[in-house]
Amino acid sequence: MNPTIDQMHAHRSVRKYTDDPVSAEHITQAMRAGQMAATSSAVQPYCVIHITDSTKRQQIADLAGPQQKVHDCGAFFIICADLRKHMLIVEKTGQQYDSSLEAFLVGTIDASLFAQNFNLAFESLGYGTCYIGGIRNDLPLLDKILNLPQGVCPLYGLCVGVPDESPSSRPRLAPDAMLFENTYPTDAETHAGINRYDEAYTTYLTERGAQPSTWSAAIAKKFSYAARPGLGDFFRSKGASLD
């Protein structure tokens, strides 16, 4: 392998951090690296909100779980799809912004491409990171806390800080269970890959001292109900089209 791939393989979700801050210089370096991710037609439909206010950090930590690491980590960011810039540009020409599902998809895709670069840059500088989907537990409240304008759609958060733990690597599905040639595999082949992964996943949980379980059991539980209802209504209220 090479140093870049080695760095990717070193990724862990870190949930405990020291009190050390993340320097402004490192944040700028990570931003510049993040912005080098591919973006559709150079539209750059994303933004990052760095939450430095302690009260707001605690409010977000509470609504996200609570997840106290959101408040306690060295730096916390919220990654957003940003249609606002485009709305203002179109309005300035005297035309009406024509929202579409494609625009929202491009915003979420490009924001995620940016975020992975942003995250990897921080990890290369020695920091630990953890994505926080819990901010979507109450997007109307988050919107109120941050006073976001029309067109700015929060997607997830990112904790960054000096690690105060060394978690083990969570196993992934084998590449041949994710990479297919020309078409999708049969259901029997898919089940076989899941069964092999369940064995590895149970071993991983046992070795870290957690309650043994299979990956498929966790997935069955997670997707047997609709999580976070109301997301569509919130994103529509911010100007995104889901049609």
PyMOL commands that set and color helices and strands:
alter all, ss='L'
color gray80, all
select helices_A, chain A and resi 3-9+24-34+40-42+54-63+69-72+84-92+101-124+133-146+175-177+187-207+215-222+231-237
alter helices_A, ss='H'
color red, helices_A
select strands_A, chain A and resi 46-50+75-82+128-132+152-161
alter strands_A, ss='S'
color yellow, strands_A
deselect
rebuild
show_as cartoon
